[in-house]
Structure formats: C-alpha cells, structure tokens
C-alpha cells in the first residue's frame, strides 16, 4: 500500500505567468485529476481526496475532484504586527 502524490508546476505563456497546474496521483501512479489555479503556489498537501494549495500571497485553495472546493485569504495587515520600535515580530 502506498500513498498519494500531489504535484505542482508553474504555467507560463511565453513570459507571462498564468497560474499553477496542480495534479493528484493515485498510489499506483495513475493521474486522478489536474487543475489550474491562478496563484503562485508555495505549499502543497493532500489527504488523497483533497489537495490544499498555499499561495505566496497568503491564499489557500482546497481542490477536490479537480475543482476549487474552497478559497481563503489572509489580509496582509493581519499577518504582521509591529512593536513600538517599528520592527516586525
């Protein structure tokens, strides 16, 4: 018994970034589905049913059956807090 694999690759049209191709593969290597999300992906995770794709912009896509099941974003202002010194912590 093996585990599933999720993979991603940037999609370009010449020099323009179009999105990220995400694919889910079965334990025996068969492709189950693939999808394109319009985000620069920096992280992937799967439970063999859904695939989570984290974007450089703070977005999180959850894909199921090759379609976007949900999308969440975090506002840049909520991720960073400053001390009175002006440094990030």
C-alpha positions in Angstrom: 0.0 0.0 0.0 1.3 3.4 -1.0 0.3 7.0 -0.6 -1.0 9.6 -3.0 1.2 12.2 -4.6 0.2 15.8 -5.4 2.5 17.8 -7.7 2.5 21.4 -9.0 4.2 23.2 -11.8 4.1 26.9 -12.9 2.2 27.6 -16.1 3.6 30.2 -18.5 2.5 31.6 -21.8 5.9 32.8 -23.2 6.9 35.0 -20.3 3.5 35.7 -18.7 2.6 33.7 -15.5 -0.8 32.1 -16.0 -1.1 30.1 -12.8 -0.1 26.8 -11.2 -1.0 23.4 -12.6 -1.8 21.0 -9.7 -2.3 17.3 -10.1 -3.2 14.4 -7.8 -1.9 10.9 -8.5 -3.1 7.6 -7.1 -0.8 5.3 -5.1 -0.2 3.2 -8.2 0.8 6.3 -10.2 -2.4 6.9 -12.2 -3.3 10.5 -12.6 -6.7 11.2 -10.8 -7.2 14.8 -11.9 -5.4 18.1 -12.6 -6.4 21.7 -12.3 -5.1 25.2 -12.8 -5.3 27.7 -10.0 -4.4 31.4 -10.6 -1.9 31.6 -7.7 1.8 31.3 -7.3 1.9 28.1 -5.2 4.4 27.7 -2.4 3.0 24.8 -0.5 1.0 21.6 -1.2 -0.6 19.0 0.9 -3.1 16.1 0.3 -5.1 13.5 2.1 -5.7 11.6 -1.2 -9.2 13.2 -1.5 -8.5 16.9 -1.3 -5.4 18.9 -2.1 -4.5 22.1 -0.3 -2.5 24.7 -2.3 -0.9 27.6 -0.4 -0.1 30.8 -2.4 2.7 33.3 -1.9 0.0 35.9 -1.5 -1.4 34.2 1.6 -4.3 32.5 -0.2 -5.3 28.9 0.5 -7.1 26.8 -2.1 -8.7 23.5 -1.4 -9.2 21.4 -4.5 -11.4 18.3 -4.8 -12.1 16.3 -7.9 -10.1 18.8 -9.9 -12.2 21.8 -8.9 -11.8 24.5 -6.3 -13.9 23.5 -3.3 -12.9 26.5 -1.2 -10.6 29.5 -1.1 -9.4 31.5 1.9 -7.2 34.6 2.1 -5.5 36.4 4.9 -5.2 40.1 4.8 -1.5 41.3 4.9 -2.4 43.6 7.8 -3.5 40.7 9.9 -0.3 38.7 9.4 2.2 41.4 10.6 2.2 43.3 13.8 4.7 45.9 14.7 6.2 46.8 18.1 6.8 50.4 19.1 10.3 50.1 17.7 8.8 49.5 14.2 10.4 46.1 13.8 8.4 43.1 12.8 8.0 40.2 15.3 
